[in-house]
């Protein structure tokens, strides 16, 4: 595997590492703490690097959020070495298995299933690609009445702009396209 680019993100504490092979296929993975990655050898190695706080895997990149005290250069060097030494037997081996590959099974529980499907389709088409471009993602946690609960992933998880401007933009989009009374809040 080769790291093709290391990109800064709008989050000053996160970098996006683009690679030339798939890391996951058809889904994303987010690890907020090392214990969540106990079945993922690559993620375990990443968490062993001092200063690494969270990981967000998308198809051909991983976003690494670091502590404010991290030695950025050392983390980038070690992360690049680790990624480039990671041996991938084939593309299937490159992608840690999702708990369930059925996208409908990953929909949040509760709320109007038809509205949740419409929301997720809109987020997939218009919001998630933009967030991924900045090294982040978005997970819908649930819908209670007219309140949608979301969780940011990757660079968006601790980025100051995601908790204000981006959140309001998502709410305005969903209000105009799904339901004008919809409120979006972070879970």
Protein Blocks (a to p, Z undefined) as FASTA:
>chain_A
ZZfbdcddfblkbccdddfbdfbghiacddfbfklmmmmmklmmmmmpghiabdcddfkb
ccddddfkbcfklmmmmmmmmmmmpccfblmlmpccdfblcfklmpceedjfklmmmmmm
mmmmmmmmmmmmnopacddfbdehjaccdddehjllmgfklmmmmmmmmmmmmmmmmomk
bccddZZ
